[in-house]
Amino acid sequence: MSLDDAQIERYSRQLLLKEWGGAGQEQLLNSRVFLLGVGGLGAPAALYLAAAGVGTLIIADSDRVERSNLQRQILYGTPDIGQPKGETAARVLRRLNPDVEVQVIGTRVTDAILDDLLPRCDLALDASDNFDTRYALNAACLRHGKRLVTGAVLGFEGQVAVFHHGIDANASCYRCLYPAPSQRCQATCATAGVLGGVAGMIGTLQAVEAIKELLGIGTTLAGQVLLINTLDTVFHRVRVPRNPSCPTCRRS
């Protein structure tokens, strides 16, 4: 494919990046990304992926918009309360960039759905809010050799990690990082609170890491987790080694 005049104008600021250029933009327009969850993390991630020109964005969310979402889930407005998140998000994303094909899964994601979708995607973003779902997506990405970008946020803190399933045979996985959820890890934004801007930071970082992975540029967080404490403005990057006893990725 080649970029038309409207696309050259739309993407002009990123086309100027020497790591990007026209070839990178065409590559991005041919990419397919699966995004699980369009809430506090998924909303900013989806906006920046769509704005950058990811060709196909498959979003999955079975929830409806609630008033308490609006403080951080920036895809939605007050008139959207009570509406399905997936379809509401898709309308915004299609309006933002008609170059992007947005597909919606409005039901709870099962292993069967993941096994159907992931083989057709380049990578997955985990923007879910519970460990069962995170573990399921991690396991599915392992089964199908798909890279995974994960994020989490609580209070004033957040984290982003990238796992190179399908690229590095010795790569760690999400369950190497969290073999079992601790009591603190099981707290949610609904029970412990969250600053909306922190969710925006983490979701945006997920989008940036995903784009870097898709284009093969820079140094990503592969095999690492970035921990952010915004209350004290502290950032730590920590390596995530493979756990030989990991219940998901251990080698026989």
Backbone as a ProteinNet text record, in pm:
[ID]
protein_1_A
[PRIMARY]
MSLDDAQIERYSRQLLLKEWGGAGQEQLLNSRVFLLGVGGLGAPAALYLAAAGVGTLIIADSDRVERSNLQRQILYGTPDIGQPKGETAARVLRRLNPDVEVQVIGTRVTDAILDDLLPRCDLALDASDNFDTRYALNAACLRHGKRLVTGAVLGFEGQVAVFHHGIDANASCYRCLYPAPSQRCQATCATAGVLGGVAGMIGTLQAVEAIKELLGIGTTLAGQVLLINTLDTVFHRVRVPRNPSCPTCRRS
[TERTIARY]
84.6	0	88.5	30	100.6	6.9	63.1	-15.8	-72.3	-201.3	-258.8	-232.9	-276.2	-246.1	-306.6	-428.6	-493.7	-418	-369.3	-293.4	-158.9	-95.7	31.6	10.3	-100.5	-129.2	-164.6	-248.5	-292.8	-173.8	-83.4	25.7	156.7	149.9	271.6	370.4	320.7	414.3	491.3	429.3	504.2	583.5	541.8	619.9	756.1	764.5	890.8	992.1	946.8	1038.1	1124.6	1257.3	1347	1329.1	1281.5	1258.1	1127.2	1047.7	910.8	899.2	880.7	872.3	752.5	747.8	635.4	626.2	741	740.4	683.3	719.6	666.2	517	469.7	326.4	248.9	300.2	233.6	231.3	340.3	344.8	239.8	225.5	127.1	-14.6	-40.3	-173.5	-209.8	-109.5	-132.8	-135	-123.6	-114.5	-251.6	-258	-381.6	-350.4	-424.5	-401.8	-529.4	-516	-628.4	-615	-718.7	-720.2	-829.8	-790.3	-886.2	-915.6	-1033.2	-1076.1	-1060.7	-1170.4	-1163.4	-1213.5	-1149.3	-1178.1	-1069.4	-1023.3	-926.3	-796.5	-748.2	-625.8	-655.4	-757.3	-787.7	-834.8	-902.2	-952.1	-838.3	-739.2	-629.3	-547	-527.5	-451.9	-520.6	-652.2	-727	-720.3	-731.8	-727.3	-594	-484.1	-353.5	-318.7	-364.6	-343.2	-419.9	-545	-625.4	-569.7	-531.9	-478.3	-350	-267.4	-141.5	-163.3	-279.8	-309.5	-290.5	-313	-314.5	-429.6	-400.4	-498.7	-625.4	-611.8	-728	-713.2	-814.3	-815.8	-937	-911.4	-1018.9	-1031.4	-1144.9	-1163.4	-1268.6	-1241.3	-1332.4	-1366.9	-1495.7	-1542.6	-1691.7	-1733.5	-1874.8	-1949.9	-1882.2	-1944.7	-2021.6	-2098.4	-2166.8	-2107.1	-2119.8	-2062.8	-2138.8	-2063.3	-2119.9	-2068	-2143.9	-2103.9	-1966	-1937.6	-1809	-1691.9	-1718.8	-1611.2	-1555.4	-1636.9	-1606.6	-1486.7	-1445.1	-1331.1	-1199.5	-1198.1	-1072.5	-1088.1	-1206.9	-1226.3	-1264.6	-1163	-1179.4	-1243.2	-1279.4	-1354.6	-1501.5	-1549.1	-1692.8	-1729.7	-1857.4	-1910.6	-2039.7	-2091.9	-2213.2	-2330.4	-2352.5	-2463.9	-2447.6	-2327	-2302.3	-2335.3	-2371.6	-2400.2	-2509	-2481.1	-2573.8	-2552.8	-2469.2	-2444.8	-2332.2	-2332.4	-2223.2	-2090.6	-1988.4	-1859	-1799.4	-1805.6	-1741	-1792	-1923.6	-1981.2	-1963.7	-1973.5	-1955	-1812	-1717.2	-1576.5	-1551.3	-1609.2	-1587.3	-1633.9	-1747	-1796.9	-1697.4	-1641.4	-1543.7	-1418.2	-1370	-1246.6	-1263.4	-1379.5	-1404.2	-1414.3	-1472	-1481.5	-1343.2	-1259.9	-1124.5	-1041.8	-1049.4	-965.4	-1035.5	-1093.4	-1162.7	-1068.5	-937.4	-843.2	-845.9	-890.2	-881.5	-1010.3	-997	-1111.3	-1123.7	-1236.1	-1258.2	-1360.5	-1319.9	-1408.4	-1437.4	-1559.6	-1603.4	-1647.5	-1601.6	-1651.8	-1718.6	-1849.4	-1925.6	-1964.7	-1913.2	-1941.1	-1814.4	-1831.7	-1715.4	-1625.3	-1497.8	-1402.1	-1372.9	-1382	-1354.6	-1226.5	-1178.5	-1061.9	-1089.7	-1212.4	-1247.2	-1238.8	-1286.2	-1278.4	-1133.3	-1052.6	-911.2	-839.9	-871.6	-807.2	-847.5	-963.9	-1007.7	-942.6	-928.9	-882.8	-731.5	-660.6	-518.2	-435.1	-464.3	-383.6	-387.5	-491.1	-506.5	-452.8	-393.3	-343.5	-191.6	-133.1	11.7	54	-27.6	0.7	-126.9	-119.2	-235.1	-198.3	-294.6	-282.3	-381	-331.1	-415.8	-446.5	-570.2	-615.6	-732.8	-731.2	-839.3	-814.4	-907	-898.4	-908.4	-881.4	-885.2	-786.4	-740.4	-632.8	-678.5	-800.6	-847.3	-837.5	-880.6	-875.7	-732	-648	-507.8	-437.7	-462.8	-401.4	-449.3	-578.2	-632.9	-570.6	-557.3	-498.3	-350.4	-280.3	-139.3	-120.5	-203.4	-193	-224.6	-324.7	-361.1	-250.2	-186.5	-75	40.9	62.6	165.4	131.1	4.6	-36.9	-14.5	-37	-34.1	90.2	184.3	308.5	288.8	203.6	175.2	230.7	293.6	347.4	233.8	265.6	165.2	217.6	136.5	166.3	61.5	106.8	13.2	25.9	-81.9	-80.5	-172.7	-143.5	-228.4	-212.2	-314.8	-311.1	-394.2	-350.2	-423.2	-373.6	-466.9	-428.1	-346	-224.2	-131.6	-23.2	-38.1	67	19.9	115.8	83.4	204.1	181.7	290.7	259.1	366.1	356.3	462.9	429.5	525.9	499.7	604.8	594.3	654	582.5	628.7	639.3	756.4	788.9	752.6	627.7	584	598.4	649.5	663.8	789.8	866.8	990.7	1111.1	1102.3	1211.4	1166.6	1231.8	1193.2	1212.9	1298.1	1323.9	1255.1	1159.9	1093.1	1008.5	1002.7	912	770.6	672.8	533.8	472.4	349.4	284.5	276.4	258.5	244.8	379.9	489	619.9	628.8	566.4	565.6	471.3	353.7	254.5	208.5	283.7	242	104.4	74.7	-56.9	-81.1	-200.9	-226.8	-223.9	-150.8	-151.4	-278.8	-301.6	-422.9	-423.2	-306.7	-299.8	-327.8	-272.1	-291.1	-437.3	-514.2	-653.7	-744.2	-688.3	-766.2	-799.2	-909.9	-952.1	-970.6	-983.3	-1008.7	-1138.4	-1236.2	-1364.9	-1353.1	-1254.1	-1240.2	-1128.4	-1027	-910.4	-890.8	-962.3	-951.5	-838.6	-845.1	-742.4	-746.9	-630.2	-621.1	-633.4	-726.9	-753.1	-631.6	-550.2	-432.8	-331.3	-327	-234.6	-279.2	-409.2	-461	-427.8	-437.1	-401.8	-255.6	-167.6	-24.6	3.8	-53.1	-23.9	-81.8	-205.3	-264.8	-188.5	-141.8	-62.9	70.1	135.5	260.1	237.8	124.3	94.6	85.4	19.4	8.2	145.4	229.9	364.2	445.7	441.5	515.9	463.7	332.6	275.3	322.1	322.5	365.7	512.5	595.7	737.8	755.8	676.4	684.7	641.3	533.1	482	580.3	651.4	743.7	886.5	914.1	1049.5	1148.6	1107.8	1194.5	1222.7	1335.3	1368.5	1390.8	1391.4	1406.6	1277.5	1210.3	1083.2	1106.8	997.8	1003.4	999.2	1036.6	1032.3	1108.9	1039.6	1102.1	1123.4	1059.1	1074.8	938.5	933.4	814.7	858.4	786.4	810.1	710.4	759.9	676	678.1	561.4	549.4	471.6	530.3	462.8	451.7	335.1	320.4	311	272.9	262.5	399.8	502.6	639.7	725.3	663.8	732.6	856.8	833.6	940.9	910.3	1012.2	1000.2	1107.9	1068.6	1164.3	1139.5	1247.6	1235.7	1305	1230.7	1278.9	1269.3	1374.1	1372.2	1279.8	1207.2	1118.6	1178.8	1252.4	1312.4	1206.6	1236.6	1145.1	1149.1	1032.5	1019.8	1011	1111.4	1107.7	987.1	927.3	810.9	679.6	684.9	563.4	456.8	336.2	231.4	185.1	219.9	175	282.7	403.9	506	620.8	614.6	726.5	747.6	871.4	906.8	908	856.8	855.1	992.8
-118.4	0	124	235.8	363.9	465.3	565.2	666.4	766.7	801.3	905.2	1041.6	1148.4	1283.3	1309.6	1262.1	1284.4	1212.7	1093.9	1019.9	1086.2	1135.7	1205.9	1327.5	1397.9	1512.6	1468	1364.9	1317.6	1273.5	1197.9	1138	1214.8	1338.4	1411.2	1424.2	1444.3	1467.4	1340.7	1224.1	1102.5	1053.4	1089.8	1056.6	1126	1238.5	1311.1	1239.5	1147.3	1075.7	981.3	990.9	911.3	762	723.4	581.8	533.1	623.4	591.7	598.6	719.2	739.9	673.4	681.3	624.5	473.4	405.9	259.7	215.5	286.1	252.9	275.4	384.9	412.5	306	264.8	159.6	29.1	2.6	-117.8	-110.9	6.8	23.2	7.8	62.2	52.5	-91.7	-175.8	-316.8	-404.4	-343.9	-420.5	-441.6	-544.3	-579.3	-596.3	-525.1	-526.3	-565	-653.6	-691.5	-617.7	-545.4	-468.9	-522.6	-578.5	-635.7	-534	-472.1	-372.3	-231.7	-153.9	-12.8	73.7	52.1	130.9	234.3	243.4	346.3	336.4	216.3	196.2	185.5	108.9	82.6	204.6	299	417.6	501.8	543.5	620.1	537.5	407.7	322.9	316.1	296	287.2	417.5	529.3	658.4	679.3	649.1	672.6	568.8	447.3	347.7	385.6	427	467.3	593.5	691.2	815.6	791.9	696.1	666.9	592.1	526.9	457.8	308.6	244.8	98.6	52.8	-33.7	-65.1	-130	-229	-296.8	-302.6	-253.8	-253.1	-333.7	-446.1	-530.8	-504.3	-449.1	-413.1	-504.5	-546.3	-635.7	-576.7	-559.7	-511.9	-540.5	-605.1	-642.2	-549.9	-445.7	-356	-243	-172.4	-51.1	69.5	185.3	306.8	344.7	370.8	416.3	556.6	629.9	766.8	770.4	671	667.5	640.4	595.7	573.3	704.5	808.8	927.2	1006	982.6	1053	1010.5	895.4	846.1	779.4	735.4	661.1	759.3	817.1	939.5	918.9	798.2	775.2	813.1	829.8	841	976	1013.9	1135.2	1107.2	1208.1	1191.3	1132.9	1172.8	1113.4	963.9	910.1	768.8	677.1	733.5	650.4	548.2	423.3	314.8	246.6	304.8	247.4	144	46	-52.1	17	-18	46.8	17.5	-107.4	-144.8	-65.1	-64	6.9	158	208	351.5	390.9	311.1	337.8	331.3	232.1	215.4	337.4	396.1	515	630.1	647.9	755.6	730.6	608.3	574.9	585.3	542.8	554.4	700	782.3	925.3	990.3	943.9	997.2	965.6	841.8	801.9	696.2	736.4	639.8	540.5	561.3	463.8	333.3	341	227.5	145.9	17.4	-72.8	-114.4	-81.2	-114.2	-226.3	-336.8	-450.2	-460.3	-498.1	-497.1	-635.8	-676.1	-795.4	-747.5	-756.5	-701.5	-803.2	-924.8	-1029.4	-1056.6	-1125.6	-1162.6	-1254	-1225.6	-1299.8	-1436	-1538.8	-1675.4	-1725.9	-1841.7	-1902.3	-1929.2	-1971.6	-2000.4	-1874.1	-1762.2	-1636.1	-1595.3	-1606.4	-1571.5	-1660.6	-1789.1	-1881.9	-1853.3	-1795	-1758.3	-1628.1	-1531.8	-1398.7	-1386.2	-1436.5	-1406.4	-1450.1	-1563.7	-1599.6	-1494.4	-1410.2	-1308.8	-1172.1	-1164.6	-1036.9	-1038.3	-918.7	-905.6	-903.4	-844.2	-843.3	-811.1	-827.2	-802.4	-702.5	-619.4	-528.8	-572.1	-590.4	-626.1	-500.2	-454.1	-339.7	-381.7	-508.6	-561.9	-525.6	-567	-521.9	-636	-760.2	-870.9	-978.8	-1054.7	-1150.8	-1268.7	-1313.2	-1425.6	-1392.8	-1273	-1231.3	-1213.3	-1153.8	-1134.4	-1267.8	-1361.7	-1493.3	-1562.9	-1549.4	-1614.4	-1556.8	-1423.4	-1362.4	-1398.3	-1397	-1435.4	-1577.2	-1669.9	-1809.4	-1822.6	-1747.7	-1753.6	-1696.1	-1587.6	-1530.4	-1629.2	-1703.3	-1807.1	-1916.7	-1959.2	-2066.9	-2029.3	-1902.3	-1859.6	-1776.6	-1765.9	-1694.8	-1548.4	-1479.5	-1338.1	-1251.4	-1143.2	-1049.9	-989.2	-957.7	-908.2	-783.4	-677.4	-553.9	-541.5	-542.6	-538.3	-408	-371.1	-252.8	-271.8	-199.4	-202.7	-70.5	-32.2	95.1	83.8	152.1	156	275.5	354.7	470.8	567.4	596.9	684.7	605.8	473.6	388.8	313.5	279.5	202.4	124.9	33.9	-45.6	-86.5	-104.1	-151.2	-257.2	-365.2	-470.2	-523.7	-579.6	-638.9	-778.9	-873.7	-1012	-1058.9	-1113	-1147.6	-1290.9	-1328.4	-1460.8	-1472.7	-1586.8	-1609.3	-1551.6	-1475.5	-1414.9	-1472.9	-1476.5	-1525.6	-1653.5	-1764.6	-1893.7	-1898.4	-1810.5	-1807.4	-1690.7	-1628.7	-1512	-1549.1	-1456.8	-1472	-1439.3	-1466.9	-1434.9	-1359.4	-1315.2	-1236.2	-1312.7	-1443.6	-1520.2	-1544.3	-1525.3	-1523	-1401.2	-1292.6	-1169.7	-1183.2	-1240.9	-1260.9	-1406.5	-1496	-1637.2	-1654.9	-1572.7	-1573.1	-1432.2	-1380.8	-1242.7	-1229.7	-1129.1	-1099.3	-1023.7	-1004.9	-933.9	-791.8	-726	-589.5	-589.2	-688.7	-694.1	-713.7	-775.6	-801.8	-682.5	-576.3	-454.9	-395.6	-325	-266.1	-116.3	-49.2	94.6	124.7	33.2	54.1	45.8	-28.4	-44.7	41	73.7	145.8	283	313.2	443.4	451.6	552.1	572.4	716.7	772.1	903.5	886.1	955.6	936.8	957.7	1057.9	1085.7	972.9	895.7	782.3	675.2	649.3	554.6	602.5	733.5	788.6	766.6	786.1	764	619.3	526.1	385.1	339.5	376.8	339.3	396.3	520.7	582.5	510.3	474.2	398.9	263.2	199.8	73.4	93.2	200.5	227.7	252.6	327.5	356.5	227.7	143	17.7	-71.4	-73.8	-154.4	-104.8	25.2	80.7	51.1	66	32.8	-113.9	-201.2	-343.6	-367.8	-304.6	-325.3	-277.6	-168.6	-111.4	-160.9	-229.2	-276.6	-164.9	-63.2	51.4	65.7	127.2	158.6	35.4	58.7	-47.2	-54.8	-166.1	-179.8	-235.3	-255.2	-311.1	-463.8	-526.9	-672.8	-735.9	-822.3	-889.4	-801.5	-686.2	-592.4	-535.9	-480.4	-408.2	-269.5	-169.7	-31.4	2.4	37.7	71.1	222.2	280.7	425.7	461.1	547.2	603.1	752.6	798.2	939.1	1030	975.6	1059.3	1112.5	1029.7	1070	1090.8	1077	1092.9	1003.9	874.5	775.9	672.7	641.9	542.9	435.8	309.6	199.4	102.9	55.7	-47.8	-173.7	-283.8	-406.1	-521.9	-601.4	-718.8	-825	-893.8	-1003.3	-1134.2	-1207.7	-1333	-1441.6	-1537.6	-1650.1	-1734.7	-1772.5	-1856	-2001.9	-2084.2	-2224.6	-2301.1	-2250.1	-2315.4	-2249.5	-2156.5	-2084.1	-2183.8	-2176.6	-2270.4	-2253.9	-2141.2	-2117.2	-2146	-2100.1	-2109.5	-2203	-2278.7	-2366.6	-2468.7	-2499.1	-2595.5	-2734.5	-2831.3	-2969.6	-3032.3
0	0	0	-37.7	-30.9	32	97	166.2	66.8	85.9	2.1	66.3	-1.7	46.1	184.1	206.3	335.7	447.1	419.6	520.6	547.7	444.9	464.7	554.3	535.3	621.1	761.8	774.4	906.1	991.8	931.8	1008.4	995.6	946.5	910.6	1026.2	1149.3	1260.2	1296.6	1279	1310.1	1189.1	1068.9	950.2	952.5	1022.9	1032.9	1120.8	1204.6	1292.7	1209.6	1226.1	1142	1164.9	1284.5	1311.1	1249.5	1197.4	1155.1	1003.6	951.6	807.7	742.7	611.8	538.6	549.6	549.6	559.8	693.6	800.7	932.2	939.2	877.4	880.5	803.8	690.6	614.1	693.7	764	847.2	957.2	1018.4	1126	1071.8	954.3	894.1	857	846.7	816.9	942.5	1059.3	1183.5	1246.2	1331.2	1400.8	1549.7	1632.6	1776.9	1849.1	1946.7	2032.4	2165.3	2204	2328.3	2418.5	2531.9	2626.4	2734.6	2724.8	2821.3	2766.5	2769.3	2729.6	2845	2960.4	3080.2	3103.4	3228.3	3263.5	3187.4	3162	3084.3	2934.8	2901.1	2761.3	2685.2	2753.7	2684.3	2626.5	2707	2646.2	2549.8	2580.1	2488.9	2352.9	2352.7	2227.8	2148.5	2217.2	2147.8	2078.1	2146.3	2085.5	1979.7	1995.3	1890.1	1763.7	1781.9	1666.6	1601.9	1682.6	1628	1549.4	1595.1	1526.7	1396.9	1382.3	1257.5	1260.1	1376.5	1378.5	1289.4	1193.9	1089.7	1140	1227.6	1283.6	1434.8	1503.3	1648.8	1694.2	1759.8	1811.4	1960.3	2000.9	2140.8	2203.1	2326.1	2396.8	2532.5	2557.6	2687.7	2696.6	2804.9	2819.9	2915.2	2966.4	3064.7	2997.1	3079.4	3036.5	3109.5	3049.7	3106.7	3234.1	3340.4	3466.7	3496.8	3576.9	3609.1	3675.5	3758.2	3828.4	3734.7	3612	3513.6	3457.8	3457.3	3377.1	3428.1	3550.7	3608.5	3543.6	3474.7	3418.2	3281.4	3245.4	3120.6	3010	2948.8	2869.9	2733	2698.8	2575	2589.8	2712.9	2737	2797.7	2776.2	2833.5	2908.1	2974.4	3054.5	2974	2849.1	2772.7	2746.4	2766.7	2738.3	2856	2969.9	3087.3	3053.6	3085.3	3057.9	2924.2	2838.9	2706.4	2711.6	2620.1	2616.2	2585.9	2661.9	2643.2	2505.9	2463.2	2338.2	2219.9	2198.7	2084.8	2098.7	2221.5	2243.1	2210.9	2257.5	2227.2	2077.2	2011.4	1867.4	1789.3	1827.6	1757.8	1768.4	1887.8	1907.8	1825.2	1826.5	1755.9	1604.7	1554	1409.3	1367.4	1452.9	1423.4	1427.6	1519.7	1531.6	1408.1	1360.2	1247	1163.1	1050.2	963.9	896.6	905.9	852.2	931.6	1056.3	1147.9	1145	1122	1133.3	1279.4	1340.2	1480.7	1489	1547.6	1569.5	1719.4	1752.8	1892.3	1935.6	2052.9	2120	2247	2250.5	2362.5	2467.6	2455.4	2553.9	2634.3	2746	2826.9	2745.3	2747.6	2665.4	2727.9	2646.4	2689.6	2623.1	2668.2	2603.5	2456.7	2425.3	2285.4	2199.9	2252.5	2177.9	2158	2262.9	2251.8	2151.1	2153.1	2059.5	1915.4	1896	1761.8	1715.8	1807.5	1770.6	1759.5	1858.4	1868.8	1748.3	1685.4	1568.1	1457.7	1457.4	1352.8	1394.8	1514.7	1566.6	1576.9	1575	1590.3	1735.9	1819.9	1962.7	2039.5	2172.5	2258.7	2366.9	2402.8	2516.2	2623.1	2743.5	2856.4	2936.1	2928.4	3006.7	3094.1	3136.5	3219.9	3366.2	3451.9	3591.5	3692.3	3648.6	3743.8	3701.1	3799.8	3772.7	3688.7	3704.3	3623.4	3474.9	3438.3	3298	3251.8	3335.3	3299.1	3277.7	3367.3	3353.6	3225.9	3195.2	3075.5	2948.6	2941.6	2822.4	2812	2923.7	2923.9	2870.2	2918.5	2874.2	2725.2	2678.9	2537.1	2449.6	2494.7	2418.8	2412.3	2519.4	2517.5	2417.8	2417.6	2326.4	2180.8	2150.2	2010.2	1975.1	2068.6	2040.2	2008.5	2087.2	2062.4	2174.4	2135.7	2234.7	2317.2	2443.2	2536.3	2605.7	2604	2676.8	2787.8	2911.9	3023.6	3100.3	3166.6	3251.3	3369.6	3476.5	3595.3	3667.9	3741.2	3813	3939.1	4043.5	4170	4249.5	4299.3	4378	4294.4	4343.1	4272.4	4199.1	4190.7	4136.3	4011.5	3927.5	3808.4	3762.7	3667.8	3613.3	3470.5	3392.6	3255	3235.4	3165.5	3135.2	2995.3	2934.5	2800.6	2805.7	2745	2743.6	2598.9	2564.4	2426.3	2391.4	2411	2369.4	2218	2172.6	2030.2	1970.4	2047.4	1998.3	2072.3	2204.4	2288.7	2357.8	2324.7	2382	2532.9	2584.7	2729	2798.6	2730.7	2786.8	2907.3	3001.8	3114.8	3070.3	3156.7	3126.2	3243.8	3225.2	3330.5	3462	3453.2	3576.5	3644	3570.8	3636.3	3728.4	3686.2	3766.1	3885	3862	3968.1	3967.6	4033.8	4038.1	4100.4	4201	4265.2	4316.9	4304.3	4347.8	4499.2	4546.8	4690.2	4725.5	4853.4	4896.4	4841.7	4843.1	4790.2	4640.4	4570	4425.8	4387.8	4476.7	4445.5	4474.1	4534.9	4553	4415.8	4406.8	4280.3	4295.1	4182.2	4186.4	4260.4	4250.5	4316.5	4468.5	4517.5	4662.2	4720.8	4638.8	4691.3	4628.3	4520.7	4456.7	4355.2	4269.4	4167.6	4119.2	4091.1	4028.5	3877.7	3817	3674.7	3586.9	3618.4	3537.4	3536.9	3646.3	3651.5	3552.3	3547.2	3447.3	3307.1	3284.6	3154.3	3120.4	3219.5	3196.9	3158.7	3234.5	3211	3077.2	3048	2920.3	2801.8	2816.3	2709.3	2691.2	2800.9	2792.2	2725.3	2755.9	2687.9	2536.6	2494.5	2351.2	2289.4	2358.8	2307.3	2294.7	2398.4	2393	2279.1	2261	2153.5	2016.9	1996.2	1868.1	1843.3	1945.7	1931.4	1892.7	1954.7	1921.1	1776.7	1735.6	1599.7	1493.9	1522.5	1424.9	1442.8	1553.7	1578.1	1601.2	1675.6	1699.8	1848.8	1878.7	2017.3	2103.2	2233	2332.5	2411.7	2403	2473.9	2614.1	2686	2821.4	2819.4	2709.7	2700.4	2816	2891.3	3004.1	3124.8	3126.8	3237.6	3278	3397.3	3442.8	3487.5	3442.6	3483.8	3593.1	3711.2	3826.7	3846.6	3859.1	3870.3	3996.7	4077.7	4195.3	4172.4	4132.1	4095.8	4217.5	4332.7	4452.2	4491.3	4472.6	4505.5	4380.3	4262.9	4134.5	4128.3	4145.6	4142.8	4034.2	3953.4	3847.1	3866.9	3860.6	3869.1	3754.2	3691.5	3590	3643	3646.3	3710.1	3611.1	3601.7	3514.4	3572.5	3484.7	3526.3	3474.8	3557.6	3511.7	3495.8	3408.2	3394.3	3520.3	3567.1	3686.6	3642	3673.1	3629.7	3682.7	3792.2	3851.2	3812.6	3716.7	3677.5	3630.9	3685.5	3645.4	3501.6	3438.6	3300.9	3197.5	3218.9	3113.4	3145.2	3255.3	3288.1	3177.4	3151.5	3048.5	3108.6	3035.5	3084.3	3068
[MASK]
++++++++++++++++++++++++++++++++++++++++++++++++++++++++++++++++++++++++++++++++++++++++++++++++++++++++++++++++++++++++++++++++++++++++++++++++++++++++++++++++++++++++++++++++++++++++++++++++++++++++++++++++++++++++++++++++++++++++++++++++++++++++++++

